[in-house]
Amino acid sequence: MECNGVNMAPEIMKREDSSDTNFNVYVGSETGFLKGICFGLETPMMKELSDYDKSKKPVPIKTLSWTDPNNRKDLLVGLIDRTVKVYNTKLRAFTQEKRVQLSDEGESQLVSLSQLDDKYLVGLENGKISYWNPADSKSTIELKAGNHLSCVKSCPQDSSLFVTGGKENDVKIWKLDSGTTEPIWKARNVPHVLELRVPVWVQDAAFLPQTTDLVAIASRYGQLRLYDTKMDNRNRPVINMEFSDHPAMCISPTRNDRQVIVGSAQGKVGLVDIRNYGKEKVVHLFHGFNGSVRSIVADENTPYFVSCGLDRFLYLHNLNNRSPVKKLFLKSRLTGVQITKDFLAQLVNNSDDLQSSWHNIDMSVLPGAPVPTNAERELIGGPSPKKFRKSKVTS
């Protein structure tokens, strides 16, 4: 059963196998399930790729990344208990599973996981960063990035370069082959306001495309900051923008020059222009979100981006439009998303029909989609109960 150009019945959203379906979106959840999504011209298809074991307590997926961002064949899945899995998208199976064992790591949870050459760059919440070899379960390099670590993000232009940050743990840039266990660059906080120190909490970070000098971060205190390591400003942010009154949870660069997408804990997602220092602005806000946004990934070849969060929906947006192209209900709270290299390549060729072909398909009311409880609705800040009434699916 092909995903593109075929009118598929709504029940395909049930967990069915399809040997000729190529998934172009992969999503991780708090229940530990990896889900494959195929965005087609009509009805998208979803399949849960992880096996369910009732005898074990679910372990949330913390991070998703590609072992090789260029071919995007193997997906690296990191669980908060430091379990590492490798999912092969061609074989459609998990080919490796190991647990990261580090010296004196205690019970610290996994924060980040990425691959460099044949080793993994592992970051733990206690600040320990390890260049870990899965073959012999030994670390060749161990770094200490500070307590309460929240993010470790590699540079696409230089895989040995990465940025770290966390709660009261300001931005640091490291280089694995620098020959030192100290960061090569440290950020300084903004000046005091009314003689009071401004708190720091780096939740997410990203290197901007085509450069190793510009790093944008999302703060739990609602700020968007941009650092230019080549500028002589005492290592302080060149842009310090108040994006939201609520925590900024994730950030993603886009194919547009010096524009980033930022998502907050209350569902505020915006496209922010940071080309001119001192003249940064929100281009527009995107609609459709009903809860905390945990992951955003923008396609580098098309104007589309996907996002997910605690409201259990996967969203597809166009950078140029505020309203979502589509949102899919995936039953569990979502923690991360990744896209394939040819993400929506065929859909872009039919972009005029993309919105209209999905207009009457509401995945949130398909059979099996549960109605949220009052407690869940209050948690995610969702709409009133009347909007969750089941209705007949039209095609």
N, C-alpha and C positions, 0 to 999 in steps of 0.2 A: 504494500500500500504506500503510495508516494504521498509526500506531504505537500508538494507544491502543485497547484493547478487542479486539484481534485476535490470535489465536493464531498467532504467526509462527514459522517453522522456525528451528532454531539456525543454519543456514548464512547467515542474514541478517547475522550478525556479520562476514561477509566483506565486502570493499569493493564494495558494490553501490549503484547509484543508485536513489533513490526520490523522484519528483518531488513527492509530496504529504506527505512527511515533514518535520515541523518539529522541528529539533534544539533541545533545551533545555539542553544542557551542551556547552561547548567546552573542549578540552584542548590544551595545547601540550607539545611533547616536546623531548628533547635532540637528536633527529635533524632538527629543524626542521619537523616535520609538525604541522599543525593538524587536530584530529580533532573531528568532530561526533558527539554522542551523543544518542539519543532514548530516554529512560526511559519504557517503556510498562508496562501492567499485567502483561504476561507476559514476553516476551523483548525486552530492549533492543536497539537498533540502533546500529551504529557505522559511520562513513564517514570516510576520510581525505580532507581537503579540499584539501591541498597537492599539487602535482605533484612527482613524483620525478625528479630529474635526476642520473643516474649520473656525469656528467662533473664535477660539483661536489661539494666536500666538504660534508657536512651542517653547518649552522650552528644551534646550539641556540636555541630560543625562550626569551627571558628574561622577558618580561612580556606579560600579556594584560589589556586594559582596554576599557571601552566608551567610544566617543566622546561619547555622551550617556547617562548612567546612567538617565535617565527613560524613554526609549523603547527603548534597547538594540537598535538596528538595525544599527549598524556596530561591528565589533570591531577594536580597534587591537592589532596584533601587533608586538612589538618583539624583534628578534634581537640577540644579543650583539655582532655586528659593526656595530651601529647602523643596520641596515636596518629600515625601517618599512613595514608592510603594513596595508591596510585591507580587511577582509572584510565584505561586505554580506550579512547573513543572509537578506534577502528575495530578492536576485538569486542568492544562493548562489555568489558569485564574488569574487575579489580585484579591487577596483576601483582600487587605488592602491598603488604601491611606490616608495619613495625611500630614499636613504641620507642620514642626518643628517651634514652637514658643518659642523664648528665650527672656529674659529680656534685653532690650537695645541693641539688635543685629543690629538695623537699617536695611539697605538694603544689608548687607553683603551676598555674595554668599556662597553656600555650597561647601566645599572642599573635605570632606570625610564623609563616612557613613559606620558603621559596627555594628554588634550586639554582645552584651555580656550578657549572660543569657537572661532576658526578656526585656532588655533595649538597647538603641542605643547609640553608641559613635559617636557624631556629631562634626565635625570640620568646622568652618567658616573662611572665608578669613581674617577677622579682628583679628584672633587669639583666639577667644573664642572656647573652647572645653567643651562640655556638655555631661554628662551621663544622657540621656533623656529617660523618661518613656512614651511610646506612649499611655498607658492606661489612664493616667490623664494629659498628656501633661506638666509634670513638670520635672525639673532637680534635681537629688539628689546630683550631684557633678558638679561644674563648675570650669574650669581652664583657665588661660590666658597664651597662648603659644607664644605671640608676634605677631606683625603686619605682614601683607603680608604673611600669612600662605599658603603654597603650597601643603603640604602632611601631612597626619596622617596615619600611618601604624601600625597595631597590630602585635604582635609576635605570630606565630602559636604554639609555645611551651608553652606560658604563655599568655592567652587572656587578662589578666589585665595589661600587659606590652605593651606600644606602643611608637613609635618614631615620632617626629614632626620636621618640618623644613620649610623654605621659603626664601623669598628675604631678604637678610641681617638679616636672622633669622637662626642661625646655629643649628646643630642637638641637640635635647634634648630628653632624654628618661624619660618616666613617668611610674608610677605604681599606678593604681586606688586605691588599698587597702593599700597604704603606709601610710595613715593617714596625709598626708601633701598636700598642693596645689602647692608645688614646684617640679621641676623635680628631679629625683634621680641621673641623670648624665647629664652633659653639655659638649659639644665639644668645643675645642678651634681651632681657625683658624691656618693655616700653617704660618710659619714665613714670615716676609715681604720680598719682592723681590726688590732689589735695593732701599731699604728703602721706598718702596711703599706697602701699604696694599693690600692683595689679596682679591677681592670681593667674597661674598658668596651668593649663591642662590640654595638652596636645592629644586629640582623639584620633585624627587621621592626617595623612600627609601625602603629597605627590610631587614628583619632579615634573616640571612643565616640558612639553615635547621639544625635541631638537636642542636641548640645552642641559648642562649639568650644574648650572649656576643658580637657577631659579627653583625655589621650593615653596609650594603653597600648603598651608595647614588649616585644618578645621579644629576649632577649640570647643571644649565642653562648656565654656562660658559664652558661647555664641559668636565668637569672632572668626573672621577669615583673615589670615595673615599671609603675607608674601615676603620671602627673604631672598635677597640678592647677594650671594657670597662674594661677588666681585666689587660691590659698591662699598665705599669707605663711609659707613654710617655707624661705626662702633658695633657692628653685628646685630643691629636692631632691625625689626621689620620695616620694609619700605612701604608696605601697605598694612594698615591695621583697621579693618572694617567691621562694624557691628552688623552682622548678618541677621541675627535672630535673638529674641529674648530667651529662647530655649537652647539647649545644647546643640551644637553642630556636630553631627555624628559621622559624616563621610564626605569625601571630596573626590572629584574625578576631573582630569583634564579632558579637553575635547579636541576635535580636529580644527576648530576655529582658533586662530592665533590669539594666545593669551586670554582665553576664556575658560572658566571652570564651572562645574556644576557642584552645588553644595546642598546637602540634605540635613534636616534637623530632626530632633527627637519628637517634634509635634507635627511632622509631615510637611514642613515648609521646604520646598525644593526650588532653587533658583539658578538661573544662568547669570554669572557674574563676569563683567568685563574688567580685567586688571591690566590693560595695556599701558595706561598712563598713570604713573605714580601720583597720588593725590587727587585723581579724577576717576577713581574706581566707581562702578555703579552696577546695580542689578538690572540686567537687560529686561528680564521678565521672570515671573514665577510660574511654575508648572502646576496644573490642576490635577485633582483626582486622588490625592493621597489622604489616607485616613489614620495614620499612625506613624510611629518612629521609623525613619528610613535608615537602614543599616548598610546598604551597599549600592553603589552606582558605578556602572561601567559604560563608557561612551565608545562607540565604534570609531575606529580611526579612519575608515574609508567612506562612511555614510553619515548623514546628519541624524542618526538615531542613537538613542541610549536606552539601556534597561536599568531597572532599579527594583529593590525589594526591601521588605522590612517586617515589622511585627504585626502589621494588619493582614498578613498572609496572602497578599496579592503580589504578583509580578507585573510590573508596568513597562510598557513600551511607549516612548515619547519620541517626537521629532523636535530637534533643537529650535526649529522655527515656529512651532505651534505650542500653545499653552496646554491644550487638552490632550489627554493620552490617546494614542492610536488604538491601544487595547490594554486591558488589564485582565489577568487570569487568576482565579482563586485556586490556591495550591494547598489548602487544608491545614498547614502548619506554619508556625512563625518562622520567617526566613532570615537567614544571617549573612548570606553571601551569594554573589552571582558572577558568572564568567561567560564570555561569548566566544564563538569560534572565529577563525580568520575570515571566512567568507560570510560573516553574519549579515543576513538580509540582502545578500548580493542580488538574488533574483527578484526580491521584492522591490528593490530600488528601481529596477527596470519597469516595474508596474506600479510606481508610487501613486499615480493618479487614481488607481482602483483600490489602493490599500485600505483607505479609510472606509469607502463605501462597501467593500466586500465583507467587512467585519461589523458593519453598523448594527445589524440585528442579532448578533451573537453575544449573549451575556453569559460568560462562563461562571459568574457568581451564582446563577440560579440553576445550574445543571443538576441532574440527579446526584445525590451524594454530597452536595455542598451544605454543610451544617449551618444553621442559623446561630450567630454568636449569642452568648448569654449576656445578661445585663452587665456582669462583672467584666467580661471580655470587651464589651462595647465601650465601657468607661475607661478601661486600660488603654485601648488604642485610639480613643477619641473618635469612634466611628459614627455613622449617621444614625438617625432615629430608627426604631424597630420597624416602622412601616416600609422602610427602604429595603429591608431584607426579606420581605414576603416573597415566597416562591411564586413564579409565574410560568406560563407555558413558554418553552423555548421555540423560537422561530428561526427559520433558516432562509 
